[in-house]
Amino acid sequence: MTLVSILAFSSALAIAAAVPGPGVAAIVARALGAGFRRTLPMVLGLTLGDLVYLSAAVFGLAALAQTFGTAFMVLKYLGAAYLVWLAVKLWTAPVGKGLDVAASADEGRMRGFLAGLLVTLGNPKTMVFYLALLPSIIDLETIDALGYVELCLAVVAVLLVVIGGYAYAAGRARSLFHRPRAVRMMNRGAGGMMAGAAVAIVAR
């Protein structure tokens, strides 16, 4: 692949990733409730979801993905249900130890990772980008093994910068809240964002 093709793909992906949607809302809410480090597994899960759709597009699995629409619908609702559960945990976190409870609302790195993966796999915006828009940006028939690796690296780099940037900014904002009332507002705000992301996923 040429440098121009990689840059065109990376630019389009960066714009699509930066536009607020269910994934960004989930990441910001998670970072507000648990901090930047505890949000990284979810960022990695989101990234893996993008790689799954990229692979489907490159290897001609778009028709297969559409055939198994029911499976993707199940993933969509599983991801939405999990976000609702996190939203409830954040909303009902005791004020006295709000930051601790919020930070443990999604205990375990694997659960955060799976949450990010489910959110991406159930996000129609991601599916449309890779299975519909990507072919208009890059001639997928000309991609060889090296080109596929280059695209995968571009996806990882772009999403770590864009989505990771959202997580870092939200994590920094979290450190400004220390008083019980502020903690309650932060927890409920993050919980509301989680619930909103779940609704957005189901509605699409």
C-alpha positions in Angstrom: 0.0 0.0 0.0 1.1 3.5 -0.7 1.7 6.2 2.0 -1.1 8.2 0.5 -3.6 5.3 0.9 -2.5 4.8 4.5 -2.9 8.5 5.3 -6.3 8.6 3.6 -7.5 5.7 5.6 -6.1 6.9 8.8 -7.6 10.4 8.4 -11.0 9.0 7.6 -10.8 6.7 10.6 -9.7 9.5 12.9 -12.6 11.6 11.9 -15.1 8.8 12.3 -13.6 7.8 15.7 -13.6 11.4 17.0 -17.3 12.0 16.3 -19.0 11.4 19.6 -21.1 8.2 19.6 -21.9 5.2 21.9 -18.2 4.1 22.0 -16.9 7.6 23.0 -19.7 8.0 25.5 -18.9 4.7 27.1 -15.2 5.5 27.3 -15.7 8.9 28.8 -18.2 7.6 31.3 -15.8 4.8 32.3 -12.9 7.1 32.7 -14.9 9.6 34.8 -15.9 6.7 37.1 -12.7 4.7 37.2 -9.8 6.8 35.9 -7.6 6.5 32.9 -5.7 3.3 33.7 -8.8 1.3 34.5 -10.3 2.4 31.2 -7.4 1.2 29.0 -8.8 -2.4 28.7 -12.1 -1.0 27.4 -10.1 1.1 24.8 -8.3 -2.1 23.8 -11.6 -3.9 23.5 -13.0 -1.1 21.2 -9.8 -1.4 19.1 -10.2 -5.1 18.7 -13.8 -4.7 17.6 -12.5 -2.3 14.8 -9.9 -4.9 13.8 -12.6 -7.5 13.5 -14.6 -5.4 11.1 -11.5 -4.4 9.2 -10.7 -8.1 8.7 -14.2 -8.8 7.6 -13.9 -6.1 4.9 -10.4 -7.1 3.8 -11.1 -10.8 3.6 -14.5 -10.4 1.9 -16.6 -11.4 4.9 -19.1 -8.5 4.6 -21.7 -10.8 3.1 -21.1 -13.3 5.9 -21.5 -10.6 8.5 -24.8 -9.5 7.0 -26.0 -13.2 6.8 -25.4 -13.5 10.6 -27.3 -10.3 11.3 -29.0 -12.0 14.3 -25.7 -12.7 16.0 -24.7 -9.0 15.6 -28.1 -8.0 17.0 -27.5 -10.2 20.0 -24.1 -8.6 20.5 -25.7 -5.2 20.3 -28.2 -5.9 23.0 -25.6 -7.6 25.2 -23.3 -4.5 25.0 -26.2 -2.2 25.7 -27.3 -4.3 28.7 -23.8 -4.2 30.1 -23.6 -0.5 29.8 -27.0 -0.1 31.6 -25.7 -2.3 34.4 -22.6 -0.1 34.8 -24.8 3.0 34.7 -26.9 1.7 37.6 -23.8 0.9 39.6 -22.4 4.4 39.1 -25.7 6.1 39.8 -26.3 4.2 43.1 -22.6 4.4 44.3 -22.5 5.5 48.0 -21.3 9.1 48.3 -19.0 8.4 51.3 -16.7 6.3 49.1 -18.0 7.3 45.7 -14.6 7.3 44.0 -13.8 3.8 45.2 -17.1 2.3 44.3 -17.1 4.0 40.9 -13.6 2.7 40.3 -14.7 -0.9 41.1 -18.0 -0.7 39.2 -16.4 -2.8 36.4 -14.0 -4.9 38.4 -11.6 -6.9 36.3 -9.7 -5.9 33.2 -11.3 -8.7 31.2 -14.8 -7.4 31.8 -13.8 -3.9 30.7 -12.1 -5.3 27.6 -15.2 -7.4 26.7 -17.4 -4.4 27.3 -15.4 -2.3 24.8 -15.5 -5.2 22.3 -19.3 -5.7 22.6 -19.9 -1.9 22.3 -17.9 -1.8 19.0 -19.3 -5.0 17.5 -22.8 -3.8 18.2 -22.2 -0.3 16.9 -23.8 0.2 13.4 -21.5 3.2 12.8 -18.4 1.0 13.0 -20.0 -1.6 10.7 -20.9 1.0 8.1 -17.5 2.5 8.1 -15.6 -0.7 7.5 -18.1 -2.7 5.3 -19.5 0.2 3.3 -17.2 3.3 3.4 -13.8 1.6 3.5 -14.1 0.1 0.0 -14.6 3.6 -1.4 -11.3 4.7 0.3 -9.1 1.8 -0.5 -9.2 -0.9 -3.3 -9.5 -3.9 -1.0 -8.8 -6.3 -3.9 -5.2 -5.0 -4.1 -4.4 -5.5 -0.4 -1.7 -8.1 0.3 -0.5 -9.5 3.6 1.8 -6.5 4.2 -1.0 -4.1 3.4 -3.3 -5.8 5.8 -0.8 -5.5 8.6 -0.2 -1.9 7.8 -4.0 -1.2 8.0 -4.2 -3.0 11.3 -1.3 -1.0 12.7 -3.0 2.2 11.5 -6.2 1.2 13.2 -4.4 0.6 16.5 -2.4 3.8 16.3 -5.4 6.0 15.4 -7.8 4.6 18.0 -5.2 4.7 20.8 -4.6 8.3 20.0 -8.2 9.4 19.5 -10.1 7.2 21.9 -7.3 7.0 24.3 -7.2 10.8 24.2 -10.9 10.9 25.3 -10.1 8.5 28.1 -7.1 10.5 29.3 -9.0 13.8 29.3 -11.9 12.3 31.2 -9.5 10.7 33.6 -7.9 14.0 34.3 -11.2 15.7 34.8 -12.1 13.0 37.4 -9.2 14.1 39.6 -10.8 17.5 40.1 -13.7 15.9 42.0 -13.1 15.2 45.7 -16.0 16.5 47.7 -18.9 14.1 48.4 -21.4 16.2 46.5 -19.1 16.6 43.5 -18.4 12.8 43.6 -22.2 12.1 43.6 -22.6 14.5 40.6 -19.7 12.9 38.8 -21.0 9.3 39.4 -24.5 10.2 38.3 -23.2 12.1 35.3 -21.1 9.2 34.2 -23.9 6.8 34.8 -26.2 8.9 32.7 -23.7 8.9 29.9 -23.4 5.1 30.1 -27.2 4.8 29.9 -27.3 7.2 27.0 -24.7 5.2 25.2 -26.8 2.0 25.7 -29.9 3.8 24.3 -27.9 5.0 21.3 -26.7 1.5 20.5 -30.2 0.0 20.7 -31.8 2.8 18.8 -29.5 2.4 15.7 
